[in-house]
Amino acid sequence: MKDAEPMAAEEPFRHREKLLEKQKYFQHIHKHTYLKGPFDKITSVAIPLAFAVASGALIARGIYNMSHGVGKKE
């Protein structure tokens, strides 16, 4: 049998220095895990808060319309 040839090493996705820099950033920050990135406040706080406010307004409008008999479809 032939000896297996060693596989060529793949290029990494990121340079090692960049990776170590990112690791140091995420390991030394003192925030919650889901708020560590620069845009995480938008996706983890602002968007769910906007959905909650919008749904609360629609629920309040529905309760008002039902209690006053307004907005019926004929």
DAGIZI-V692786 format. One record per residue. N is the residue number from 1. PHI is phi in whole degrees, -180 to 180 (999 if undefined). PSI is psi in degrees with one decimal (NA if undefined). NEAR is the number of other ideal C-beta (glycine too) atoms within 10 Angstrom. Layout:
N & PHI & PSI & NEAR
N & PHI & PSI & NEAR
This chain:
1 & 999 & 147.1 & 3
2 & -78 & 150.7 & 4
3 & -72 & 139.6 & 5
4 & -70 & 133.2 & 6
5 & -76 & 141.3 & 6
6 & -66 & 141.0 & 6
7 & -73 & 145.2 & 6
8 & -70 & 139.0 & 6
9 & -72 & 134.8 & 6
10 & -78 & 149.9 & 6
11 & -72 & 138.3 & 7
12 & -71 & 156.8 & 9
13 & -64 & -39.5 & 7
14 & -128 & 157.7 & 11
15 & -69 & 148.4 & 10
16 & -60 & -38.0 & 8
17 & -64 & -41.6 & 8
18 & -64 & -41.7 & 11
19 & -63 & -45.2 & 12
20 & -64 & -36.5 & 11
21 & -64 & -44.2 & 12
22 & -65 & -41.9 & 11
23 & -61 & -43.9 & 10
24 & -62 & -41.2 & 10
25 & -61 & -48.3 & 11
26 & -74 & -26.4 & 12
27 & -81 & -24.0 & 8
28 & -104 & 1.5 & 7
29 & -86 & 142.7 & 12
30 & -110 & 59.8 & 5
31 & -127 & 173.8 & 11
32 & -65 & 154.7 & 9
33 & -59 & -38.2 & 8
34 & -81 & 0.7 & 11
35 & -120 & 23.7 & 12
36 & -84 & -30.5 & 13
37 & -80 & 167.3 & 14
38 & -69 & -29.7 & 6
39 & -108 & 11.1 & 8
40 & -71 & -25.3 & 14
41 & -67 & -31.4 & 13
42 & -69 & -49.2 & 10
43 & -78 & -28.4 & 12
44 & -97 & -18.3 & 14
45 & -123 & -55.0 & 12
46 & -68 & -46.7 & 11
47 & -66 & -49.2 & 11
48 & -61 & -35.5 & 10
49 & -65 & -40.5 & 10
50 & -64 & -42.4 & 10
51 & -63 & -41.1 & 10
52 & -65 & -42.6 & 10
53 & -66 & -43.6 & 10
54 & -64 & -44.3 & 10
55 & -69 & -36.0 & 10
56 & -63 & -40.0 & 10
57 & -66 & -40.8 & 10
58 & -68 & -37.3 & 10
59 & -67 & -43.9 & 10
60 & -62 & -40.9 & 10
61 & -63 & -42.0 & 12
62 & -64 & -41.0 & 11
63 & -66 & -42.4 & 10
64 & -61 & -47.6 & 11
65 & -62 & -40.0 & 12
66 & -69 & -39.6 & 11
67 & -74 & -25.3 & 8
68 & -105 & -1.8 & 8
69 & 69 & 29.0 & 7
70 & -102 & 153.5 & 9
71 & 78 & 23.5 & 10
72 & -77 & 148.2 & 7
73 & -95 & 138.9 & 3
74 & -99 & NA & 2
